[in-house]
Amino acid sequence: MNIRIEHVAIPSPNPVALKNWYERVLDAHIIFDNGQNPPTLLLALPGGGWFEIYAAECAPQDRGNNKLAGFRHLALRVDSLDAARAELEKRGVTFTGDVRPAAGGGRILFFADCEGNLLHLVERPADFAPVWKER
């Protein structure tokens, strides 16, 4: 069986504003728009991966708390954390906390989108090769 992640869903109180943020800040582009109001959209990142953005019925409390149960953040792999940080700061991103070690090796740096959803940049060493355990 070949299983891989296709997309991450982000329910939003304002899907159009969130789409605009991902287009402007992360260079995402629309690959599907259902043409309704509010819309359901699929956006693709330049390096791969999709976001599905659609209307939310309510907002979770404390969305920025990375220790709550369930999915908490989306890691975006970059070749150079420093270069990505500099470019995203030019686009208005404010990073939270300091650069820290990444699980498995490398470095990470957290930030949030315009609605407070957590993301982080992750830079891995050039020779990074995860070890897969056979079952």
PADREN-859501 format. One record per residue (C-alpha): residue number from 1; residue in three letters; y, x, z. Coordinates in Angstrom, 1 decimal, always signed. Example, Ala and Ser with C-alpha at 12.3 -4.5 7.8 and 13.67 -1.06 7.14 Angstrom:
PT   i  aa      Y      X      Z
PT   1 ALA   -4.5  +12.3   +7.8
PT   2 SER   -1.1  +13.7   +7.1
This chain:
PT   i  aa      Y      X      Z
PT   1 MET   +0.0   +0.0   +0.0
PT   2 ASN   +3.4   +1.4   -1.0
PT   3 ILE   +6.1   +0.1   +1.4
PT   4 ARG   +9.7   +1.2   +1.4
PT   5 ILE  +13.1   -0.2   +2.6
PT   6 GLU  +14.9   -2.1   -0.1
PT   7 HIS  +18.0   -3.4   +1.7
PT   8 VAL  +19.8   -4.0   +5.0
PT   9 ALA  +21.3   -7.4   +5.6
PT  10 ILE  +24.7   -7.7   +7.2
PT  11 PRO  +25.8  -11.2   +8.1
PT  12 SER  +29.6  -11.3   +8.1
PT  13 PRO  +32.4  -13.6   +9.3
PT  14 ASN  +34.2  -12.5   +6.1
PT  15 PRO  +31.7  -11.3   +3.4
PT  16 VAL  +34.4  -10.5   +0.9
PT  17 ALA  +36.4   -8.3   +3.2
PT  18 LEU  +33.3   -6.5   +4.3
PT  19 LYS  +32.3   -6.0   +0.6
PT  20 ASN  +35.7   -4.6   -0.1
PT  21 TRP  +35.4   -2.1   +2.8
PT  22 TYR  +32.0   -0.8   +1.5
PT  23 GLU  +33.3   -0.5   -2.0
PT  24 ARG  +36.5   +1.3   -0.9
PT  25 VAL  +35.0   +3.5   +1.8
PT  26 LEU  +31.4   +4.2   +0.6
PT  27 ASP  +31.8   +3.7   -3.1
PT  28 ALA  +29.3   +0.9   -3.1
PT  29 HIS  +29.1   -1.4   -6.1
PT  30 ILE  +28.0   -5.0   -6.6
PT  31 ILE  +24.6   -5.5   -8.2
PT  32 PHE  +24.4   -9.3   -7.4
PT  33 ASP  +26.9  -12.1   -6.6
PT  34 ASN  +25.6  -15.6   -6.2
PT  35 GLY  +29.0  -17.0   -7.3
PT  36 GLN  +29.4  -19.2   -4.3
PT  37 ASN  +32.0  -19.4   -1.6
PT  38 PRO  +31.3  -17.8   +0.8
PT  39 PRO  +29.2  -15.4   -1.4
PT  40 THR  +25.9  -13.7   -0.9
PT  41 LEU  +26.2  -10.2   -2.4
PT  42 LEU  +24.0   -7.2   -3.0
PT  43 LEU  +25.8   -3.9   -3.0
PT  44 ALA  +24.3   -0.5   -4.0
PT  45 LEU  +25.3   +2.8   -2.6
PT  46 PRO  +25.7   +5.7   -5.1
PT  47 GLY  +22.8   +7.7   -3.6
PT  48 GLY  +20.5   +4.7   -3.3
PT  49 GLY  +20.0   +1.9   -0.8
PT  50 TRP  +21.4   -1.7   -0.9
PT  51 PHE  +23.3   -3.9   +1.5
PT  52 GLU  +23.0   -7.7   +1.4
PT  53 ILE  +26.2   -9.3   +2.7
PT  54 TYR  +26.4  -13.0   +3.4
PT  55 ALA  +28.2  -15.4   +5.7
PT  56 ALA  +27.4  -15.2   +9.4
PT  57 GLU  +27.2  -18.3  +11.7
PT  58 CYS  +28.2  -16.4  +14.8
PT  59 ALA  +29.0  -12.8  +15.9
PT  60 PRO  +26.9  -10.9  +18.4
PT  61 GLN  +28.5   -9.7  +21.6
PT  62 ASP  +28.9   -6.0  +22.1
PT  63 ARG  +27.8   -5.1  +18.5
PT  64 GLY  +29.0   -1.5  +18.9
PT  65 ASN  +26.5   -0.8  +21.8
PT  66 ASN  +23.9   +1.5  +20.3
PT  67 LYS  +21.5   +0.9  +23.2
PT  68 LEU  +21.0   -2.8  +22.7
PT  69 ALA  +17.5   -3.9  +21.6
PT  70 GLY  +16.9   -4.4  +17.9
PT  71 PHE  +18.4   -2.6  +14.9
PT  72 ARG  +21.5   -0.8  +16.0
PT  73 HIS  +22.8   +1.5  +13.3
PT  74 LEU  +22.3   +2.6   +9.7
PT  75 ALA  +22.0   +6.4   +9.1
PT  76 LEU  +23.6   +7.6   +5.8
PT  77 ARG  +22.2  +11.0   +4.7
PT  78 VAL  +24.8  +13.5   +3.4
PT  79 ASP  +24.5  +17.0   +2.1
PT  80 SER  +27.5  +18.2   +4.2
PT  81 LEU  +28.6  +16.3   +7.3
PT  82 ASP  +31.9  +18.2   +7.4
PT  83 ALA  +32.7  +17.4   +3.8
PT  84 ALA  +31.7  +13.7   +4.2
PT  85 ARG  +33.7  +13.4   +7.4
PT  86 ALA  +36.8  +14.8   +5.7
PT  87 GLU  +36.5  +12.5   +2.7
PT  88 LEU  +35.9   +9.4   +4.9
PT  89 GLU  +38.8  +10.2   +7.2
PT  90 LYS  +41.0  +10.2   +4.1
PT  91 ARG  +39.7   +6.7   +3.4
PT  92 GLY  +40.7   +5.5   +6.9
PT  93 VAL  +37.4   +6.0   +8.8
PT  94 THR  +37.7   +6.8  +12.5
PT  95 PHE  +34.7   +8.6  +14.0
PT  96 THR  +33.5   +7.9  +17.5
PT  97 GLY  +32.3  +10.7  +19.7
PT  98 ASP  +31.5  +14.2  +18.7
PT  99 VAL  +29.0  +15.7  +16.2
PT 100 ARG  +25.6  +15.8  +17.9
PT 101 PRO  +22.1  +16.9  +17.2
PT 102 ALA  +19.9  +14.6  +15.1
PT 103 ALA  +16.4  +13.6  +16.1
PT 104 GLY  +14.1  +15.8  +14.0
PT 105 GLY  +16.8  +18.4  +13.2
PT 106 GLY  +20.3  +18.4  +11.8
PT 107 ARG  +23.5  +16.8  +12.9
PT 108 ILE  +24.9  +13.2  +13.2
PT 109 LEU  +28.3  +11.6  +13.6
PT 110 PHE  +28.9   +7.9  +14.3
PT 111 PHE  +31.5   +5.5  +12.9
PT 112 ALA  +31.8   +1.8  +12.4
PT 113 ASP  +32.6   -0.4   +9.4
PT 114 CYS  +35.6   -2.8   +9.4
PT 115 GLU  +33.6   -5.3  +11.5
PT 116 GLY  +32.2   -2.9  +14.1
PT 117 ASN  +28.7   -2.4  +12.6
PT 118 LEU  +27.5   +1.0  +13.5
PT 119 LEU  +26.7   +3.6  +10.9
PT 120 HIS  +26.3   +7.4  +11.2
PT 121 LEU  +26.3  +10.3   +8.9
PT 122 VAL  +23.2  +12.5   +9.1
PT 123 GLU  +23.0  +16.1   +7.7
PT 124 ARG  +19.6  +17.7   +7.7
PT 125 PRO  +18.8  +21.4   +7.3
PT 126 ALA  +18.1  +22.6   +3.7
PT 127 ASP  +14.5  +23.3   +4.7
PT 128 PHE  +14.0  +20.0   +6.5
PT 129 ALA  +10.5  +18.7   +5.8
PT 130 PRO   +9.2  +16.0   +8.1
PT 131 VAL   +5.6  +16.3   +9.2
PT 132 TRP   +3.6  +13.1   +8.4
PT 133 LYS   +0.6  +12.4  +10.6
PT 134 GLU   -2.4  +10.9   +8.8
PT 135 ARG   -3.9   +7.9  +10.4
